[in-house]
């Protein structure tokens, strides 16, 4: 199973969770707002509030964060490599061996967590596991609650022909495929709803055979089951591919966070390859400043709100 490290990107639109007015915090990242970022460091799972670290006890890493009325909900994996979530600093272990919690959502008094365990994909509602696609490779990476209470989970499964199929599940193991290019694969990483809470959107990527790179990733979003490939912004053959990990909607605009991946030019004395962060507003590209240039690029954008 894949696990992606967080990238600490904070902009007016790029952060994990923001809530509440707070004029009393020293040196706020955005004046009048609290910024929550979730992840891990050498000491284990944690989150940061306006740059101050808060430990998540017994955690190896954390993957998602939601703040509701000042209560902090985070998902992740415990030190014993099992899925778990935290409400503030209290850890709740989730049933199913050898798994990971990838996403968390809160609806009223109910806590929903999406992820996987050693027999396939699943989600948990208030600690009770609901299996999705089992007895095969599958992972749930996103979860959202529609305005009528329907539960949608996004992720992927591997079919009998060994293709990785992006999909969503509705209210349990009722699975629907999302379209990919002919002969291609794909995965879903995030889900959001329009401002009415009705229409759902997914972010992820697809892959298809390419004459130059062999199998190239392509950032994509789906509105219900209609796929939109996001523009690369270049015809440079050094671009290996793109991907997207987060999606949100503001009014009539769709924002998607992700990355570009470049092939290194060995004739250039400076590193030119690697991964670089960007986001798309509708179909318009906005490349982002990253960290110091390394052999791995400067980073990627993993979520947007």
C-alpha positions in Angstrom: 0.0 0.0 0.0 1.2 3.5 -0.7 1.7 6.1 1.9 2.4 9.8 1.1 4.2 12.2 3.4 2.6 15.5 4.1 3.9 18.7 2.5 3.6 21.7 4.7 2.1 24.2 2.3 0.0 27.1 3.8 -1.7 29.7 1.7 -5.0 31.5 1.9 -6.5 28.5 0.1 -4.0 25.8 1.0 -4.2 24.3 4.5 -5.6 21.4 6.3 -8.2 23.0 8.5 -9.0 26.6 9.5 -11.6 27.5 12.1 -12.6 30.3 14.4 -11.5 33.8 14.9 -8.5 34.2 17.1 -7.0 37.6 17.6 -5.0 36.6 20.7 -2.6 34.1 19.1 1.0 35.3 18.8 2.2 35.6 15.2 -0.7 33.9 13.5 0.0 32.4 10.1 -3.2 34.1 8.7 -4.4 37.0 10.9 -7.7 36.1 12.7 -7.5 32.4 11.8 -6.1 29.2 13.3 -4.2 26.9 11.0 -4.2 23.2 11.7 -1.6 20.9 10.0 -1.5 17.2 10.5 1.4 14.7 10.0 4.3 13.2 11.8 7.9 13.9 12.8 10.7 11.9 14.3 8.7 11.6 17.6 5.6 10.2 16.0 2.1 11.4 15.0 1.2 15.0 15.7 -0.5 18.1 14.5 0.4 21.7 14.6 -1.8 24.7 15.5 -0.3 27.9 14.1 3.1 26.2 14.2 2.9 24.8 17.7 3.2 21.0 17.9 0.6 18.9 19.6 1.4 15.2 20.2 -1.0 12.5 19.2 -0.3 9.7 21.8 0.6 6.3 20.6 0.7 7.3 17.0 3.2 6.5 14.2 1.8 9.0 11.7 -1.4 11.0 11.1 -3.1 11.4 7.8 -6.1 13.8 8.1 -7.6 16.4 10.4 -11.0 18.0 10.9 -11.9 20.6 13.4 -15.5 21.0 14.6 -16.5 23.6 17.1 -13.0 23.6 18.6 -12.8 19.8 18.8 -9.9 18.3 16.8 -10.4 14.9 15.0 -7.4 13.2 13.4 -6.9 9.9 11.7 -3.8 7.8 11.3 -1.9 4.7 12.3 -0.8 3.6 15.8 2.6 2.4 16.9 1.4 -1.2 16.4 0.7 -0.5 12.7 -3.1 -0.6 13.2 -5.6 2.1 12.1 -6.8 4.6 14.7 -8.1 8.1 15.2 -7.9 10.7 17.9 -10.5 13.1 19.4 -8.3 15.9 20.7 -5.5 13.8 22.4 -7.5 10.6 23.1 -6.7 7.7 20.8 -9.3 5.2 19.6 -8.0 2.0 18.0 -10.0 0.7 15.1 -10.8 -3.0 14.5 -8.9 -4.8 11.7 -5.3 -5.9 11.8 -2.4 -4.3 9.8 -4.3 -1.3 8.5 -4.2 2.5 8.3 -6.8 5.2 8.6 -6.5 7.6 5.6 -9.3 10.1 6.1 -11.8 11.3 8.7 -15.2 13.1 8.5 -17.6 14.2 11.2 -21.4 14.4 10.8 -23.2 15.5 13.9 -22.1 13.2 16.7 -20.9 10.5 14.3 -17.2 10.0 13.4 -16.4 8.3 10.1 -12.9 7.1 9.1 -11.8 5.6 5.8 -8.9 3.3 5.3 -7.9 -0.3 4.9 -6.9 -3.4 6.9 -5.2 -6.7 6.0 -8.2 -8.0 4.1 -9.1 -4.9 2.0 -10.7 -1.5 2.1 -13.2 -0.3 4.7 -14.5 2.5 6.7 -15.4 2.8 10.3 -18.5 4.6 11.8 -18.0 5.3 15.5 -15.4 2.5 15.7 -17.5 -0.1 13.9 -15.9 -1.5 10.7 -17.8 -1.6 7.5 -15.9 -3.7 4.9 -15.9 -2.4 1.3 -13.9 -4.5 -1.2 -12.2 -7.4 0.5 -10.1 -10.5 -0.4 -8.0 -8.4 -2.7 -5.9 -5.3 -3.0 -8.1 -2.2 -2.3 -7.8 1.0 -0.3 -10.2 3.7 0.8 -8.5 7.2 0.8 -11.4 9.6 1.2 -14.8 9.9 2.9 -17.6 12.4 2.9 -21.2 12.6 4.1 -23.9 13.9 1.7 -26.5 16.3 2.9 -29.1 13.5 3.1 -26.8 11.3 5.2 -25.4 9.1 2.4 -21.9 8.0 3.0 -19.5 8.1 0.0 -16.0 6.7 0.1 -13.4 7.1 -2.6 -10.4 4.9 -3.3 -9.4 2.1 -5.7 -9.3 -1.7 -6.1 -7.4 -4.1 -8.4 -9.6 -6.0 -10.8 -9.2 -9.5 -12.1 -7.1 -8.2 -15.0 -4.7 -6.5 -12.6 -5.7 -3.0 -13.4 -6.0 -0.4 -10.6 -9.6 1.0 -10.9 -10.6 4.3 -9.3 -14.0 3.9 -7.6 -16.4 5.1 -4.9 -18.6 3.2 -2.5 -22.0 4.4 -1.4 -23.4 3.4 2.0 -21.3 0.2 2.4 -19.9 -2.0 -0.3 -22.1 -0.7 -3.2 -19.1 0.1 -5.5 -19.1 2.1 -8.7 -16.1 2.5 -11.1 -14.9 5.9 -12.2 -13.8 6.2 -15.9 -10.1 6.0 -16.9 -8.4 6.2 -20.3 -8.5 3.0 -22.4 -5.9 0.6 -21.1 -5.2 2.8 -18.1 -5.4 2.8 -14.3 -6.3 5.3 -11.6 -6.9 6.2 -8.0 -9.1 8.5 -6.0 -7.6 10.5 -3.1 -10.2 13.0 -2.0 -13.9 13.8 -2.1 -15.9 17.0 -1.7 -19.4 18.2 -2.3 -20.8 21.3 -3.9 -22.0 24.1 -1.6 -25.5 22.6 -1.5 -24.0 19.4 -0.1 -25.4 17.3 -3.0 -23.2 16.9 -6.0 -19.9 15.0 -5.3 -16.5 15.6 -6.8 -13.4 13.4 -6.6 -9.7 14.2 -7.1 -7.0 11.7 -8.1 -5.1 10.6 -11.1 -5.2 8.2 -14.0 -2.4 6.4 -15.9 -2.2 5.4 -19.5 0.4 4.0 -21.9 2.7 6.7 -23.2 5.2 6.3 -26.1 7.9 8.2 -24.2 7.5 7.5 -20.5 5.8 4.1 -20.7 3.0 4.7 -18.2 2.4 8.4 -17.4 0.3 9.7 -14.5 -2.3 12.4 -15.2 -4.1 14.6 -12.7 -7.9 14.3 -12.9 -11.1 15.2 -11.2 -14.5 13.6 -11.5 -17.9 15.2 -11.2 -20.0 12.3 -10.1 -18.8 9.9 -12.9 -17.6 12.4 -15.5 -13.8 12.7 -15.7 -12.0 15.9 -16.4 -8.2 15.6 -17.1 -6.4 18.6 -15.7 -4.0 20.4 -18.0 -0.2 19.8 -17.8 0.5 23.4 -18.9 3.5 22.4 -21.1 4.4 20.2 -24.0 8.0 19.8 -22.7 9.0 16.2 -23.0 10.8 16.4 -19.7 7.4 16.4 -17.9 6.8 12.9 -16.6 3.3 13.5 -15.3 0.9 15.1 -12.9 -1.3 14.1 -10.0 -3.9 15.5 -7.6 -4.6 14.7 -4.0 -7.1 17.3 -2.7 -10.2 19.0 -3.9 -12.6 21.7 -2.7 -15.3 24.0 -4.1 -15.8 27.7 -3.4 -18.9 29.1 -5.1 -18.8 28.0 -8.6 -15.0 27.4 -8.6 -13.3 24.0 -8.3 -9.8 23.9 -6.7 -7.5 20.9 -6.9 -4.1 20.5 -5.2 -1.4 18.3 -6.6 2.0 18.2 -8.3 4.0 18.0 -11.4 6.8 15.4 -11.8 9.7 16.1 -14.1 12.5 13.9 -15.6 15.9 15.0 -14.6 18.1 16.5 -17.3 21.5 14.8 -16.7 23.2 17.5 -18.8 22.1 20.2 -16.4 24.6 20.8 -13.6 21.6 21.7 -11.3 18.8 19.4 -10.4 15.9 19.9 -12.7 13.9 16.7 -12.1 11.6 15.8 -9.2 8.2 16.8 -7.9 6.9 20.3 -7.6 3.6 21.6 -6.0 0.8 23.2 -7.9 -3.0 23.7 -7.8 -5.6 24.2 -10.4 -8.5 26.6 -10.2 -11.0 25.1 -12.5 -8.6 24.4 -15.4 -6.1 27.2 -14.7 -2.7 26.2 -13.4 -1.0 27.9 -10.4 2.5 26.6 -9.7 3.6 27.1 -6.1 6.8 27.9 -4.4 8.3 24.9 -2.7 11.1 24.2 -0.3 14.8 24.1 -1.3 15.6 22.3 -4.5 16.8 18.8 -3.8 17.1 15.6 -5.9 13.4 15.0 -5.1 12.3 18.4 -6.3 10.6 20.9 -3.9 7.5 19.1 -2.8 3.8 18.5 -3.6 0.4 19.9 -2.5 -1.6 17.2 -0.7 -4.8 19.0 0.2 -6.8 22.2 -0.3 -9.6 23.9 1.7 
